[in-house]
Amino acid sequence: MTAITQAIAHTPIFVWPLIAVVLFLGARNLWSRERPLSQMFILPAVLLVFAIYNLAASRADLMLPIAAFAVSFAIGIGVGWNLVPKNVVTVPERGAVRVPGSAAPLLVVIAIVILRYAIGYTYGRWPELRGDTALSLEFSATGALLAGIVWGRILHFARIYRSAA
């Protein structure tokens, strides 16, 4: 337990409100809501930037991690596409989509928070691991999978919106 308390004690103070905001935004997905389609692309874009940054920040040989990133992202898109509920309603006059509540986005957000914390902790505690290809592979593939899930959902919402318009 000492390692866990040490990790929490040495976490920068700005991280806690950031985690709270991200979890709040994920929890909002538990209830039905109407969202402009254009705003729905913000979170996937941010997650993709983080995933690419994690890949680029590694000092390891990136040949295998880049391939794993691409495959994981494609798998994530497929998973996310299939997580879209069947009863999505489009609201073309407002450029919006009415999305029923779902726990899936919250679970993905929790997984992303855990992954980002693990990456920060690991590289903060053992900076020499930035050059470890296997660790880079794991972190980049996991980040790409989670980003892909969010992208798959948004792309499916966009398709539903376009087909109704």
PyRosetta script that sets phi, psi and omega in degrees:
from pyrosetta import init, pose_from_sequence

init()
pose = pose_from_sequence("MTAITQAIAHTPIFVWPLIAVVLFLGARNLWSRERPLSQMFILPAVLLVFAIYNLAASRADLMLPIAAFAVSFAIGIGVGWNLVPKNVVTVPERGAVRVPGSAAPLLVVIAIVILRYAIGYTYGRWPELRGDTALSLEFSATGALLAGIVWGRILHFARIYRSAA")
pose.set_psi(1, -21.4)
pose.set_omega(1, -178.1)
pose.set_phi(2, -63.1)
pose.set_psi(2, -39.4)
pose.set_omega(2, -179.7)
pose.set_phi(3, -63.7)
pose.set_psi(3, -39.6)
pose.set_omega(3, 180.0)
pose.set_phi(4, -66.6)
pose.set_psi(4, -45.7)
pose.set_omega(4, 179.6)
pose.set_phi(5, -66.0)
pose.set_psi(5, -35.6)
pose.set_omega(5, 176.6)
pose.set_phi(6, -65.0)
pose.set_psi(6, -42.2)
pose.set_omega(6, 179.4)
pose.set_phi(7, -62.3)
pose.set_psi(7, -45.1)
pose.set_omega(7, 180.0)
pose.set_phi(8, -65.6)
pose.set_psi(8, -41.5)
pose.set_omega(8, -178.8)
pose.set_phi(9, -65.9)
pose.set_psi(9, -30.1)
pose.set_omega(9, -178.1)
pose.set_phi(10, -97.7)
pose.set_psi(10, 7.8)
pose.set_omega(10, 175.8)
pose.set_phi(11, -75.4)
pose.set_psi(11, 130.1)
pose.set_omega(11, 178.8)
pose.set_phi(12, -56.5)
pose.set_psi(12, 143.2)
pose.set_omega(12, -174.0)
pose.set_phi(13, -61.1)
pose.set_psi(13, -32.1)
pose.set_omega(13, -178.3)
pose.set_phi(14, -68.0)
pose.set_psi(14, -17.2)
pose.set_omega(14, -177.8)
pose.set_phi(15, -69.3)
pose.set_psi(15, -37.3)
pose.set_omega(15, -175.0)
pose.set_phi(16, -64.6)
pose.set_psi(16, -47.6)
pose.set_omega(16, 175.7)
pose.set_phi(17, -64.0)
pose.set_psi(17, -34.0)
pose.set_omega(17, 178.4)
pose.set_phi(18, -63.5)
pose.set_psi(18, -44.4)
pose.set_omega(18, 177.2)
pose.set_phi(19, -62.2)
pose.set_psi(19, -42.2)
pose.set_omega(19, 179.8)
pose.set_phi(20, -61.2)
pose.set_psi(20, -43.5)
pose.set_omega(20, -179.9)
pose.set_phi(21, -64.8)
pose.set_psi(21, -44.4)
pose.set_omega(21, -179.4)
pose.set_phi(22, -63.2)
pose.set_psi(22, -42.7)
pose.set_omega(22, 178.4)
pose.set_phi(23, -66.6)
pose.set_psi(23, -37.2)
pose.set_omega(23, 176.3)
pose.set_phi(24, -61.6)
pose.set_psi(24, -46.1)
pose.set_omega(24, 179.9)
pose.set_phi(25, -63.9)
pose.set_psi(25, -37.4)
pose.set_omega(25, 176.6)
pose.set_phi(26, -68.2)
pose.set_psi(26, -38.7)
pose.set_omega(26, -179.5)
pose.set_phi(27, -67.5)
pose.set_psi(27, -28.0)
pose.set_omega(27, 177.7)
pose.set_phi(28, -60.7)
pose.set_psi(28, -22.4)
pose.set_omega(28, 179.8)
pose.set_phi(29, -74.8)
pose.set_psi(29, -6.4)
pose.set_omega(29, 178.8)
pose.set_phi(30, -71.5)
pose.set_psi(30, -20.8)
pose.set_omega(30, -179.1)
pose.set_phi(31, -113.7)
pose.set_psi(31, 153.1)
pose.set_omega(31, 177.0)
pose.set_phi(32, -59.8)
pose.set_psi(32, 144.4)
pose.set_omega(32, -179.8)
pose.set_phi(33, -156.2)
pose.set_psi(33, 160.1)
pose.set_omega(33, 175.5)
pose.set_phi(34, -110.1)
pose.set_psi(34, 126.6)
pose.set_omega(34, -176.9)
pose.set_phi(35, -131.0)
pose.set_psi(35, 135.2)
pose.set_omega(35, 172.2)
pose.set_phi(36, -61.5)
pose.set_psi(36, 135.0)
pose.set_omega(36, -177.1)
pose.set_phi(37, -58.6)
pose.set_psi(37, -37.8)
pose.set_omega(37, -178.4)
pose.set_phi(38, -63.1)
pose.set_psi(38, -36.6)
pose.set_omega(38, 179.6)
pose.set_phi(39, -72.3)
pose.set_psi(39, -22.8)
pose.set_omega(39, -177.4)
pose.set_phi(40, -70.3)
pose.set_psi(40, -15.7)
pose.set_omega(40, -179.0)
pose.set_phi(41, -86.3)
pose.set_psi(41, -7.6)
pose.set_omega(41, -176.5)
pose.set_phi(42, -66.4)
pose.set_psi(42, -53.2)
pose.set_omega(42, -178.5)
pose.set_phi(43, -60.7)
pose.set_psi(43, -47.2)
pose.set_omega(43, 178.0)
pose.set_phi(44, -59.6)
pose.set_psi(44, -37.2)
pose.set_omega(44, 179.0)
pose.set_phi(45, -64.8)
pose.set_psi(45, -43.5)
pose.set_omega(45, 179.2)
pose.set_phi(46, -63.2)
pose.set_psi(46, -44.0)
pose.set_omega(46, -179.7)
pose.set_phi(47, -64.6)
pose.set_psi(47, -37.7)
pose.set_omega(47, 177.7)
pose.set_phi(48, -66.3)
pose.set_psi(48, -40.2)
pose.set_omega(48, 176.9)
pose.set_phi(49, -61.6)
pose.set_psi(49, -45.3)
pose.set_omega(49, 177.8)
pose.set_phi(50, -60.4)
pose.set_psi(50, -43.2)
pose.set_omega(50, -178.6)
pose.set_phi(51, -64.1)
pose.set_psi(51, -42.0)
pose.set_omega(51, 178.6)
pose.set_phi(52, -68.7)
pose.set_psi(52, -39.0)
pose.set_omega(52, 177.4)
pose.set_phi(53, -60.7)
pose.set_psi(53, -43.5)
pose.set_omega(53, 178.2)
pose.set_phi(54, -58.6)
pose.set_psi(54, -40.7)
pose.set_omega(54, 179.5)
pose.set_phi(55, -67.1)
pose.set_psi(55, -45.7)
pose.set_omega(55, -177.3)
pose.set_phi(56, -70.5)
pose.set_psi(56, -28.3)
pose.set_omega(56, -177.2)
pose.set_phi(57, -74.8)
pose.set_psi(57, -14.2)
pose.set_omega(57, -179.7)
pose.set_phi(58, -74.0)
pose.set_psi(58, 146.2)
pose.set_omega(58, 175.9)
pose.set_phi(59, -102.6)
pose.set_psi(59, 12.8)
pose.set_omega(59, -179.0)
pose.set_phi(60, -83.3)
pose.set_psi(60, 169.6)
pose.set_omega(60, 172.0)
pose.set_phi(61, -65.6)
pose.set_psi(61, 121.4)
pose.set_omega(61, -169.5)
pose.set_phi(62, -95.3)
pose.set_psi(62, 3.3)
pose.set_omega(62, -176.9)
pose.set_phi(63, -58.4)
pose.set_psi(63, -53.9)
pose.set_omega(63, -179.8)
pose.set_phi(64, -69.7)
pose.set_psi(64, -44.8)
pose.set_omega(64, 177.7)
pose.set_phi(65, -60.1)
pose.set_psi(65, -33.6)
pose.set_omega(65, 177.9)
pose.set_phi(66, -67.1)
pose.set_psi(66, -42.8)
pose.set_omega(66, 177.6)
pose.set_phi(67, -62.9)
pose.set_psi(67, -43.9)
pose.set_omega(67, 179.0)
pose.set_phi(68, -64.4)
pose.set_psi(68, -38.1)
pose.set_omega(68, 176.9)
pose.set_phi(69, -57.6)
pose.set_psi(69, -50.3)
pose.set_omega(69, -177.8)
pose.set_phi(70, -62.3)
pose.set_psi(70, -45.4)
pose.set_omega(70, -179.4)
pose.set_phi(71, -65.5)
pose.set_psi(71, -45.5)
pose.set_omega(71, -179.5)
pose.set_phi(72, -63.5)
pose.set_psi(72, -40.1)
pose.set_omega(72, 178.7)
pose.set_phi(73, -62.8)
pose.set_psi(73, -44.1)
pose.set_omega(73, 179.2)
pose.set_phi(74, -63.7)
pose.set_psi(74, -42.4)
pose.set_omega(74, 177.2)
pose.set_phi(75, -62.7)
pose.set_psi(75, -43.7)
pose.set_omega(75, 178.9)
pose.set_phi(76, -59.8)
pose.set_psi(76, -40.6)
pose.set_omega(76, 177.6)
pose.set_phi(77, -60.8)
pose.set_psi(77, -43.3)
pose.set_omega(77, 178.1)
pose.set_phi(78, -62.1)
pose.set_psi(78, -43.1)
pose.set_omega(78, 178.8)
pose.set_phi(79, -64.4)
pose.set_psi(79, -49.2)
pose.set_omega(79, -179.2)
pose.set_phi(80, -61.0)
pose.set_psi(80, -39.2)
pose.set_omega(80, 179.2)
pose.set_phi(81, -58.1)
pose.set_psi(81, -41.3)
pose.set_omega(81, -177.6)
pose.set_phi(82, -81.6)
pose.set_psi(82, -7.0)
pose.set_omega(82, 177.4)
pose.set_phi(83, -87.3)
pose.set_psi(83, -3.7)
pose.set_omega(83, -179.3)
pose.set_phi(84, -75.2)
pose.set_psi(84, 127.8)
pose.set_omega(84, 178.8)
pose.set_phi(85, -64.7)
pose.set_psi(85, 157.6)
pose.set_omega(85, -176.8)
pose.set_phi(86, -74.6)
pose.set_psi(86, -25.2)
pose.set_omega(86, -172.6)
pose.set_phi(87, -98.7)
pose.set_psi(87, 46.2)
pose.set_omega(87, 175.5)
pose.set_phi(88, -81.0)
pose.set_psi(88, 134.6)
pose.set_omega(88, -178.6)
pose.set_phi(89, -116.8)
pose.set_psi(89, 134.7)
pose.set_omega(89, 177.2)
pose.set_phi(90, -92.9)
pose.set_psi(90, 148.4)
pose.set_omega(90, 177.2)
pose.set_phi(91, -127.2)
pose.set_psi(91, 78.0)
pose.set_omega(91, -172.3)
pose.set_phi(92, -60.9)
pose.set_psi(92, -32.0)
pose.set_omega(92, -178.9)
pose.set_phi(93, -64.6)
pose.set_psi(93, -22.2)
pose.set_omega(93, 177.4)
pose.set_phi(94, -111.7)
pose.set_psi(94, 3.9)
pose.set_omega(94, -178.8)
pose.set_phi(95, 62.0)
pose.set_psi(95, 36.5)
pose.set_omega(95, -172.0)
pose.set_phi(96, -126.6)
pose.set_psi(96, 169.0)
pose.set_omega(96, 175.5)
pose.set_phi(97, -128.1)
pose.set_psi(97, 133.7)
pose.set_omega(97, 174.8)
pose.set_phi(98, -94.6)
pose.set_psi(98, 114.9)
pose.set_omega(98, -173.3)
pose.set_phi(99, -108.6)
pose.set_psi(99, 127.7)
pose.set_omega(99, 175.9)
pose.set_phi(100, -69.5)
pose.set_psi(100, 156.8)
pose.set_omega(100, -179.6)
pose.set_phi(101, -62.7)
pose.set_psi(101, 146.6)
pose.set_omega(101, -179.2)
pose.set_phi(102, -154.4)
pose.set_psi(102, 143.6)
pose.set_omega(102, 176.6)
pose.set_phi(103, -83.6)
pose.set_psi(103, -15.9)
pose.set_omega(103, -176.0)
pose.set_phi(104, -56.4)
pose.set_psi(104, -48.8)
pose.set_omega(104, 179.5)
pose.set_phi(105, -61.2)
pose.set_psi(105, -38.1)
pose.set_omega(105, 178.8)
pose.set_phi(106, -63.9)
pose.set_psi(106, -42.5)
pose.set_omega(106, 179.3)
pose.set_phi(107, -63.8)
pose.set_psi(107, -39.4)
pose.set_omega(107, 177.7)
pose.set_phi(108, -65.8)
pose.set_psi(108, -42.2)
pose.set_omega(108, 179.3)
pose.set_phi(109, -63.0)
pose.set_psi(109, -41.4)
pose.set_omega(109, 177.6)
pose.set_phi(110, -62.1)
pose.set_psi(110, -43.4)
pose.set_omega(110, 178.5)
pose.set_phi(111, -62.4)
pose.set_psi(111, -38.2)
pose.set_omega(111, 179.0)
pose.set_phi(112, -66.7)
pose.set_psi(112, -42.8)
pose.set_omega(112, 178.0)
pose.set_phi(113, -60.5)
pose.set_psi(113, -44.9)
pose.set_omega(113, 179.4)
pose.set_phi(114, -63.1)
pose.set_psi(114, -44.0)
pose.set_omega(114, 179.3)
pose.set_phi(115, -62.5)
pose.set_psi(115, -47.2)
pose.set_omega(115, -179.5)
pose.set_phi(116, -62.5)
pose.set_psi(116, -39.2)
pose.set_omega(116, 178.3)
pose.set_phi(117, -65.7)
pose.set_psi(117, -43.5)
pose.set_omega(117, -179.9)
pose.set_phi(118, -63.1)
pose.set_psi(118, -41.2)
pose.set_omega(118, 178.9)
pose.set_phi(119, -64.1)
pose.set_psi(119, -48.1)
pose.set_omega(119, 179.6)
pose.set_phi(120, -60.9)
pose.set_psi(120, -44.0)
pose.set_omega(120, -180.0)
pose.set_phi(121, -64.9)
pose.set_psi(121, -48.6)
pose.set_omega(121, -176.6)
pose.set_phi(122, -60.9)
pose.set_psi(122, -49.8)
pose.set_omega(122, -177.9)
pose.set_phi(123, -74.2)
pose.set_psi(123, -25.0)
pose.set_omega(123, 175.4)
pose.set_phi(124, -73.5)
pose.set_psi(124, -40.0)
pose.set_omega(124, -178.3)
pose.set_phi(125, -79.1)
pose.set_psi(125, -39.8)
pose.set_omega(125, -178.6)
pose.set_phi(126, -128.7)
pose.set_psi(126, 76.8)
pose.set_omega(126, -176.5)
pose.set_phi(127, -59.1)
pose.set_psi(127, -25.3)
pose.set_omega(127, 179.7)
pose.set_phi(128, -65.9)
pose.set_psi(128, -17.4)
pose.set_omega(128, 179.7)
pose.set_phi(129, -74.6)
pose.set_psi(129, -9.4)
pose.set_omega(129, 175.2)
pose.set_phi(130, -59.4)
pose.set_psi(130, -22.1)
pose.set_omega(130, 179.4)
pose.set_phi(131, -94.0)
pose.set_psi(131, 2.7)
pose.set_omega(131, -178.5)
pose.set_phi(132, -83.4)
pose.set_psi(132, 115.1)
pose.set_omega(132, -176.8)
pose.set_phi(133, -64.4)
pose.set_psi(133, -40.6)
pose.set_omega(133, -178.4)
pose.set_phi(134, -63.9)
pose.set_psi(134, -42.9)
pose.set_omega(134, 179.4)
pose.set_phi(135, -67.5)
pose.set_psi(135, -41.0)
pose.set_omega(135, 176.4)
pose.set_phi(136, -60.4)
pose.set_psi(136, -40.2)
pose.set_omega(136, 177.7)
pose.set_phi(137, -61.0)
pose.set_psi(137, -47.1)
pose.set_omega(137, -178.8)
pose.set_phi(138, -64.2)
pose.set_psi(138, -48.8)
pose.set_omega(138, -178.2)
pose.set_phi(139, -65.1)
pose.set_psi(139, -44.1)
pose.set_omega(139, -176.8)
pose.set_phi(140, -70.5)
pose.set_psi(140, -39.2)
pose.set_omega(140, 179.4)
pose.set_phi(141, -66.7)
pose.set_psi(141, -40.1)
pose.set_omega(141, 179.5)
pose.set_phi(142, -67.3)
pose.set_psi(142, -45.0)
pose.set_omega(142, 177.3)
pose.set_phi(143, -61.0)
pose.set_psi(143, -40.8)
pose.set_omega(143, 179.3)
pose.set_phi(144, -67.0)
pose.set_psi(144, -38.9)
pose.set_omega(144, 178.2)
pose.set_phi(145, -61.8)
pose.set_psi(145, -46.8)
pose.set_omega(145, -179.0)
pose.set_phi(146, -66.7)
pose.set_psi(146, -42.0)
pose.set_omega(146, 176.7)
pose.set_phi(147, -63.3)
pose.set_psi(147, -39.7)
pose.set_omega(147, 178.4)
pose.set_phi(148, -62.8)
pose.set_psi(148, -37.9)
pose.set_omega(148, 178.2)
pose.set_phi(149, -61.1)
pose.set_psi(149, -45.5)
pose.set_omega(149, -180.0)
pose.set_phi(150, -66.0)
pose.set_psi(150, -42.1)
pose.set_omega(150, 178.0)
pose.set_phi(151, -63.4)
pose.set_psi(151, -40.1)
pose.set_omega(151, 179.2)
pose.set_phi(152, -60.7)
pose.set_psi(152, -42.2)
pose.set_omega(152, 177.8)
pose.set_phi(153, -62.8)
pose.set_psi(153, -47.3)
pose.set_omega(153, -176.6)
pose.set_phi(154, -66.3)
pose.set_psi(154, -41.1)
pose.set_omega(154, 178.8)
pose.set_phi(155, -63.8)
pose.set_psi(155, -36.2)
pose.set_omega(155, 176.9)
pose.set_phi(156, -68.2)
pose.set_psi(156, -40.0)
pose.set_omega(156, 175.0)
pose.set_phi(157, -60.2)
pose.set_psi(157, -42.1)
pose.set_omega(157, 179.6)
pose.set_phi(158, -64.1)
pose.set_psi(158, -38.7)
pose.set_omega(158, 177.9)
pose.set_phi(159, -65.3)
pose.set_psi(159, -43.9)
pose.set_omega(159, 178.0)
pose.set_phi(160, -61.0)
pose.set_psi(160, -42.7)
pose.set_omega(160, -179.8)
pose.set_phi(161, -62.2)
pose.set_psi(161, -47.4)
pose.set_omega(161, -179.1)
pose.set_phi(162, -63.8)
pose.set_psi(162, -40.5)
pose.set_omega(162, -178.9)
pose.set_phi(163, -66.5)
pose.set_psi(163, -29.2)
pose.set_omega(163, -179.0)
pose.set_phi(164, -82.4)
pose.set_psi(164, -22.3)
pose.set_omega(164, -175.4)
pose.set_phi(165, -79.0)
pose.dump_pdb("model.pdb")
